[in-house]
Amino acid sequence: MKVLLIQPPHEYGAETRIPNEFPLGLGYIAKVLLQEGHSVKVLDIYGNQFKQEQVVDAISKQDFKNFDIIGISALSTQYNYVKWLSHEIKRRHPKKKIVVGGPLPLFSSEIVFKHTSIDICALGEGETIFKNLLDNFDNLRKVNGINFKEGGKIMKTPAQPYIKDLDAIPFPAWNLFPITVYLNTPKYPEAYGLKTMNLITSRGCPFNCNFCSKTFSGVRMRSIDNIIEEIKELKRLYNIRALHFTEELVMMNKQRMMELCDALKPMKLKWVCQGRTNFVDYEMLKKMEEAGCVRVGYGIESGSQKILNNMNKAQTVEMCDKAIRLTKKAGLIPVIQMMFGYPGETRETIKETIDFCDRVHAQPNAGEFFITTPLPGTQLYDYALQKGLIGDEEKYLERLTGCGELLVNFTDFSDEEFMKLKKETENAIARNYSRYRNKHLDVLIKEYAFKVFRFVRYCRYNGIAKSFKEVLLLLKNNPNQLFEAEYK
């Protein structure tokens, strides 16, 4: 069959956001379908930064009629775009079947069917479901893991079992996407100028943080040999020199992490990953640093034990303190991820967070806190529904664009006071960190280099300057512009 896979942008109407993470889910699905003998093309709206008129032009062309089915991958934050896109496709091709997969249909299929032009919702791993869907295109009842429209009704099939052996999944079809965009837009400063790519080593997470939208239950891991084989393939095809592990817990198992480091070290790559404070020890962190790791992200979330308990975070403030200190001692940069406004947040918990950041000389990633936002599929979302903080779910999804707005206020503060306190908290932490940084020249140099990196990336990506030399000339003429705005 002839299949079109679509990757929508990650913020509705924000086409200028830099695409620095390859869409692995669609990449895996594309490769599976190709191996099954299907014809596959990709419309990567996000990677190509297509504007809506360009997308309309693409779906209006004659060759669009040749596709038998259209698959869209979507997060809950992409609902608006999926709604618009599905309507535009159906207006021009009313008989064309559209299937959507990812967290959006997994947690909000009823809304998707009611308010969009989607025909089929895939509620599990697309590598299996999409293959079975094409094999049984004329009898969808045989396909596990989907909801679909039939005779004005929504039909539901039994759940599709998880793929037990992740090594059996072929490597992504990178060549079907605008791969140079992803290779040349690194997510961290140390990878600037290096071909970089993201990948996963596992699926799932054993923890149950109340705010986390989990698409898989349990944990399944790829073998070290399979991971290294993929990296070697990326080096052979694209000469990559930097990696970004994108799943939650690369560091979940110490022995496995040590084995991965032994395999990575001879490859002389730079890489970053996400960690968890209760899995950290110095021996592992030092091994990671020696194997090319430069940064580790930690979901610290709060410096208040009360808030951590409310989150069901399964970590203590002491764990967070120790993890940050050990990470720095090992020569790595801890990337601190924090939240503001979780249920139970008070001036006292805010002060505890400020004191914690001061104590460990930490500043939140990009200097900002994430505003606590309930995502469909989380306990926090269910709590917001029960408390009447979310009324019309479809209208809520329309506002859930990932832009960092205050959508639900879980605190006793007014919305105005909430935003004021958030800014005051960020400023207090920034002042404390600035005093620490100014006393340590090595830290000051690293921070300045990071600002330069972001400014250079912004200028080159948006065509403001074509070379590093041109960027330096811009800074020479107006050095203050480096600090005038956040270049994300």
C-alpha positions in Angstrom: 0.0 0.0 0.0 1.0 3.6 -0.4 1.4 5.3 3.0 2.0 8.9 4.0 3.3 9.6 7.5 3.0 13.1 8.9 5.0 14.8 11.6 3.1 18.0 12.8 4.9 21.0 14.4 5.3 20.9 18.1 3.6 24.3 18.8 0.6 25.4 17.0 1.5 28.2 14.6 5.1 28.4 16.0 6.9 27.3 12.8 10.2 29.0 13.8 10.9 26.6 16.7 14.1 24.7 16.0 13.6 21.0 15.3 16.4 19.4 17.3 14.9 16.0 18.0 14.4 13.3 15.3 10.8 11.8 15.4 11.9 8.3 16.4 8.3 6.9 16.6 7.5 7.7 12.9 11.0 6.6 11.9 10.5 3.2 13.4 7.1 2.8 11.8 8.3 3.9 8.4 11.1 1.3 8.5 8.8 -1.5 9.5 6.4 -0.7 6.7 9.1 -0.5 4.2 10.4 -3.9 5.2 6.8 -5.2 4.7 6.9 -4.1 1.1 4.8 -0.9 1.4 5.5 2.4 -0.2 6.2 5.0 2.4 6.7 8.8 2.2 7.0 11.4 5.0 5.6 14.9 5.2 7.8 16.3 8.0 6.1 19.6 8.7 8.1 20.1 11.9 11.5 19.3 10.4 10.9 21.4 7.3 9.3 24.2 9.3 6.5 24.3 6.7 3.9 27.1 7.2 0.2 26.2 7.0 -0.1 27.5 3.4 2.8 25.2 2.4 1.0 22.2 4.0 -2.3 23.1 2.2 -0.4 23.2 -1.1 1.2 19.8 -0.4 -2.1 18.1 0.3 -3.8 19.8 -2.7 -1.3 18.3 -5.2 -2.4 15.5 -7.5 0.0 12.9 -6.1 -1.6 13.2 -2.7 -4.5 11.3 -4.1 -2.3 8.3 -4.6 -1.9 7.5 -0.9 -4.1 4.7 0.5 -3.8 5.9 4.1 -2.3 8.8 6.1 -0.7 8.4 9.5 -0.2 11.2 11.9 1.9 11.1 15.1 0.7 13.5 17.8 1.2 14.5 21.4 -1.6 16.0 23.4 -0.1 19.4 22.9 -0.5 19.0 19.1 -4.3 18.6 19.2 -5.0 22.0 17.6 -2.8 21.2 14.6 -4.1 17.7 14.2 -7.7 19.1 14.2 -6.9 21.7 11.6 -4.8 19.3 9.4 -7.4 16.4 9.5 -10.1 18.8 8.4 -8.0 20.2 5.6 -7.2 16.7 4.3 -10.8 15.6 4.4 -12.1 18.7 2.6 -9.9 17.7 -0.3 -9.9 14.0 0.0 -13.1 12.9 1.8 -12.6 9.2 1.3 -9.0 9.2 2.5 -8.4 7.2 5.7 -6.5 9.1 8.4 -5.0 7.3 11.5 -3.5 9.1 14.4 -1.1 7.6 17.0 0.8 8.7 20.0 -0.3 10.2 23.4 -3.1 12.3 21.9 -5.3 9.4 20.8 -4.1 7.2 23.6 -5.6 9.5 26.3 -8.2 11.5 24.4 -9.6 9.4 21.6 -13.3 10.3 22.3 -12.4 14.0 21.9 -10.4 13.2 18.7 -13.3 11.4 17.1 -15.9 14.0 18.1 -14.0 17.1 17.0 -11.6 16.1 14.3 -11.7 14.3 11.0 -9.6 11.3 12.2 -10.9 7.9 11.2 -8.7 5.6 13.3 -7.0 6.0 16.7 -3.9 3.8 17.3 -3.6 3.1 21.0 -0.2 1.4 21.3 3.0 0.7 19.6 2.7 1.8 16.0 5.3 -0.7 14.6 2.8 -3.5 15.3 -0.5 -1.7 15.0 0.2 0.1 11.7 1.5 -3.1 10.1 -1.6 -5.0 11.2 -3.8 -2.2 10.0 -2.5 -2.4 6.5 -2.7 -6.2 6.5 -6.4 -6.0 7.5 -7.4 -2.7 5.8 -10.8 -4.1 4.8 -11.6 -5.6 8.1 -10.4 -3.4 11.0 -12.1 -5.6 13.6 -9.1 -7.9 13.2 -6.7 -5.2 14.2 -5.9 -5.0 17.9 -5.1 -1.7 19.7 -7.4 0.6 17.7 -10.6 2.6 17.9 -12.3 3.3 14.6 -15.5 4.7 13.1 -18.0 2.3 11.6 -21.5 3.1 10.7 -21.6 6.2 12.9 -20.3 4.3 15.9 -16.9 4.1 17.5 -15.7 0.5 17.6 -13.0 -0.6 20.0 -10.7 -3.6 19.6 -8.7 -5.5 22.2 -5.4 -4.0 23.3 -2.3 -4.9 21.3 0.4 -6.6 23.4 3.7 -4.8 23.7 6.7 -5.8 21.6 8.6 -8.0 24.0 12.0 -7.8 22.2 12.9 -4.2 21.3 15.9 -5.5 19.5 13.5 -6.9 16.8 12.5 -3.3 15.8 14.6 -2.2 12.8 16.5 1.1 13.0 14.5 4.2 12.0 14.2 5.2 8.3 16.2 8.3 8.8 16.6 8.9 5.0 12.9 9.6 4.6 13.1 12.7 6.8 15.0 16.0 6.3 17.9 14.4 8.2 20.4 17.2 7.8 18.1 19.5 9.9 18.2 17.1 12.8 21.9 16.3 12.4 22.8 20.0 12.4 20.7 21.3 15.3 22.3 20.0 18.5 20.3 20.2 21.7 23.3 21.1 24.0 26.3 23.4 23.6 29.0 20.8 23.6 27.6 19.3 20.4 27.8 22.5 18.5 29.4 22.0 15.1 29.1 18.2 15.5 26.6 15.9 13.7 24.2 14.8 16.4 21.3 12.4 16.7 18.9 11.2 19.4 18.0 7.6 20.2 16.4 5.5 22.9 17.7 2.5 24.9 14.5 1.5 26.5 10.7 2.0 26.7 8.8 2.7 29.9 9.5 3.8 33.5 9.0 2.0 36.8 8.0 5.1 38.6 4.6 6.8 38.9 5.0 10.5 39.3 1.5 12.0 39.4 2.3 14.6 36.7 4.0 12.3 34.2 2.1 11.1 31.1 3.3 7.6 30.5 2.6 5.9 27.2 4.0 2.5 28.3 3.6 0.5 31.5 6.5 -1.5 32.8 10.1 -1.3 31.5 11.6 -3.0 28.4 15.3 -2.6 27.5 17.3 -2.9 24.3 20.5 -4.9 24.5 23.8 -3.0 24.6 24.9 -4.7 21.4 21.7 -3.5 19.6 22.2 0.1 20.8 25.9 0.2 19.7 24.9 -1.3 16.3 22.5 1.6 15.8 25.2 4.1 16.8 27.7 2.5 14.4 25.1 2.7 11.6 24.6 6.4 12.4 28.3 7.0 12.3 28.6 5.1 9.0 25.7 6.9 7.3 26.0 10.4 8.8 29.3 10.6 10.6 27.6 11.6 13.8 29.8 12.7 16.7 27.3 13.5 19.4 24.2 11.7 20.9 21.2 12.6 22.9 19.5 9.7 24.8 15.9 10.9 25.0 14.1 8.4 27.2 13.6 8.9 31.0 16.1 6.4 32.5 19.2 5.5 30.7 20.8 5.3 34.1 18.2 3.1 35.6 20.5 0.1 35.9 24.1 0.6 37.1 25.6 -2.5 35.6 23.9 -1.8 32.2 25.1 1.8 32.3 28.7 0.7 33.0 28.5 -1.7 30.1 27.1 0.9 27.8 29.9 3.3 28.8 32.6 0.6 28.1 31.1 0.3 24.6 30.7 4.0 24.0 34.2 5.1 25.2 36.2 3.9 22.1 33.7 5.7 19.8 34.8 9.1 21.1 31.3 10.6 21.1 29.8 13.4 23.2 26.5 12.5 24.7 23.8 13.6 27.2 21.1 11.7 29.0 18.4 12.0 31.6 19.0 10.6 35.1 17.2 10.0 38.3 18.6 11.1 41.7 18.0 7.7 43.4 20.1 5.9 40.9 23.2 8.1 41.1 26.6 7.2 42.5 30.0 8.7 41.8 31.6 5.6 40.2 28.9 5.4 37.5 28.9 9.2 36.9 32.7 9.2 36.5 32.5 6.3 34.1 30.0 8.2 32.1 32.2 11.3 32.0 35.1 9.2 30.8 32.9 7.7 28.1 32.0 11.1 26.6 29.0 12.2 28.7 28.9 15.9 29.3 25.5 16.6 30.8 22.9 14.8 32.9 19.3 16.0 33.3 17.5 15.6 36.6 13.8 16.1 37.3 14.5 17.7 40.7 11.1 19.5 40.4 11.1 21.1 43.9 13.4 21.8 46.9 10.5 21.0 49.2 10.0 17.5 50.5 6.3 18.2 51.0 5.9 18.9 47.2 8.0 15.9 46.2 5.8 13.7 48.4 2.7 15.3 46.8 4.1 14.4 43.4 4.8 10.8 44.4 8.2 11.5 43.1 9.9 8.7 45.2 12.9 10.9 45.9 14.1 13.1 48.7 15.7 16.5 48.9 18.8 14.9 50.2 19.0 12.6 47.2 18.7 15.6 44.9 21.4 17.5 46.8 23.7 14.5 46.6 23.1 13.8 42.9 23.9 17.3 41.9 27.1 17.4 44.0 28.3 14.0 42.7 27.5 15.0 39.1 29.6 18.1 39.4 32.4 16.2 41.2 32.5 13.8 38.3 33.0 16.6 35.8 29.5 16.6 34.4 27.0 19.4 34.1 23.7 18.7 36.0 20.7 20.1 34.1 18.2 21.1 36.7 14.5 20.7 35.7 12.0 22.4 38.1 8.3 22.9 38.4 6.3 25.7 39.9 2.8 25.7 41.3 2.2 22.0 42.1 -0.7 21.3 44.5 0.4 22.2 48.0 2.8 25.0 46.8 3.0 27.8 49.3 5.4 30.7 50.1 7.1 28.3 52.5 7.7 25.6 49.9 8.8 28.3 47.4 11.4 29.4 50.0 12.6 25.9 50.5 13.2 25.6 46.8 15.1 28.9 46.7 17.2 27.7 49.6 17.9 24.4 48.0 19.0 25.9 44.7 21.3 28.3 46.6 22.7 25.4 48.7 23.7 23.3 45.7 24.6 26.4 43.5 21.9 25.4 41.0 19.8 27.3 38.5 16.9 25.7 36.6 17.4 24.8 33.0 17.3 28.0 30.9 16.7 29.9 34.1 13.0 29.1 34.2 10.6 26.8 36.1 8.0 24.7 34.2 4.5 25.8 35.1 2.7 22.8 36.6 0.4 21.7 33.8 -1.9 18.6 33.9 -1.5 16.4 30.9 -4.2 13.9 29.8 -3.3 10.4 31.1 -1.9 11.6 34.4 -3.2 11.4 37.9 -2.8 15.2 38.1 -5.2 15.6 35.1 -7.7 13.3 36.8 -7.3 15.4 40.0 -7.9 18.6 38.0 -11.1 17.1 36.5 -12.4 16.0 39.9 -11.8 19.4 41.4 -13.5 21.2 38.6 -10.3 22.9 37.5 -10.8 21.6 34.0 -14.3 21.9 32.7 -14.6 21.4 28.9 -11.8 19.0 28.0 -11.8 19.8 24.3 -11.4 23.5 25.1 -8.5 22.6 27.5 -6.8 20.6 24.8 -7.1 23.6 22.4 -5.2 25.7 24.9 -2.6 23.0 25.7 0.0 24.0 23.1 3.2 23.7 25.1 3.7 27.4 25.3 4.2 27.6 29.1 0.9 29.4 29.9 -0.8 29.0 33.3 -3.8 26.8 32.3 -4.7 25.4 35.7 -3.9 27.1 39.0 -3.6 24.5 41.8 -2.5 26.9 44.4 -4.3 29.4 46.7 -2.6 32.3 44.9 -4.5 34.4 42.4 -3.3 33.9 38.8 -1.6 37.3 38.9 0.1 36.6 42.2 1.1 33.1 40.9 3.0 34.5 37.9 4.5 37.3 40.0 5.8 34.8 42.6 7.2 32.5 39.8 9.2 35.4 38.4 10.4 36.5 41.8 11.5 32.9 42.6 13.4 32.6 39.3 15.0 36.0 39.9 16.0 35.1 43.5 17.6 31.9 42.3 19.3 33.7 39.5 20.8 36.3 41.8 22.1 33.7 44.2 23.6 31.7 41.3 25.1 34.8 39.8 27.0 35.6 43.0 28.3 32.1 43.0 29.2 32.1 39.3 31.1 35.4 39.6 33.3 34.0 42.3 34.3 31.0 40.1 35.9 31.9 36.8 35.5 28.4 35.3 31.8 28.5 35.8 31.5 32.0 34.4 33.3 31.0 31.2 31.1 28.0 30.7 27.9 30.1 31.2 29.1 32.7 28.8 30.0 30.0 26.2 26.5 28.6 26.6 24.9 32.0 25.8 27.2 32.4 22.8 26.2 28.9 21.6 22.5 29.7 21.8 23.0 33.0 20.0 25.1 31.4 17.3 22.5 28.6 16.7 19.7 31.2 16.6 21.5 33.4 14.1 22.5 30.6 11.8 19.2 28.8 11.8 17.2 31.9 11.1 19.6 33.1 8.4 20.8 36.2 10.4 24.4 35.1 9.9 25.8 32.2 7.8 29.1 31.7 9.5 30.6 31.9 13.0 32.7 34.8 11.9 29.6 36.8 10.9 28.0 36.0 14.3 31.1 37.3 16.1 30.9 40.5 14.0 27.3 41.0 15.1 28.4 40.6 18.7 31.3 43.0 18.2 28.9 45.7 16.9 26.3 45.1 19.7 27.6 42.8 22.5 24.4 43.5 24.6 22.2 41.6 22.2 23.7 38.4 23.6 21.8 39.1 26.9 18.8 41.0 25.5 16.6 37.9 24.8 16.4 34.2 25.3 17.5 32.6 22.0 15.9 29.1 22.3 
